[in-house]
Amino acid sequence: RRLQEEREPLAREEVEREEAAKRAVDDERRVQAHALGTEGPDATAKIALRLPAGQRAQRKFPPDAKLADVYTWAGCVGHLPENEGRGLEIPRRFVLKTSFPTRDLVAMDSTIQELELSGTNLVLAELEDDEEHPAAMG
């Protein structure tokens, strides 16, 4: 019984730490969403994104936009005005993948055009906290 009493505050602290980390990520993503701006006239490369819960989102990018820009959008997509109220859940850590053939997208400095992503459907896959990945966001 004493051991259980000692564990409870530790478990509560762990939960509080996790909640604080989640709030920090959400706050950062809100800032990114605000900074993202709207699609410009040069945004001709349409990318669709499928989230872990099956929801979808899409956006047009300039063909010379970097993969890093797509990751930024994917991370904050749930906080964009056009998605308000849709309840889009973005995992804290994720990787973007092509759907067929499946390949992880990790070349952050490559452009959408170089990666041939225009008109594609990307999959946002959650990474576990202990999973190492070169493109892990979060």
Salt bridges, closest charged atoms under 4 A:
GLU5 OE2 - ARG1 NE 3.53
GLU6 OE2 - ARG2 NH2 3.36
GLU14 OE1 - ARG17 NH2 2.79
ASP26 OD2 - LYS22 NZ 3.72
ASP26 OD1 - HIS79 NE2 3.64
ASP27 OD1 - ARG30 NH1 3.45
ASP104 OD1 - LYS97 NZ 3.40
ASP104 OD2 - HIS133 NE2 2.66
ASP129 OD1 - ARG92 NH2 3.08
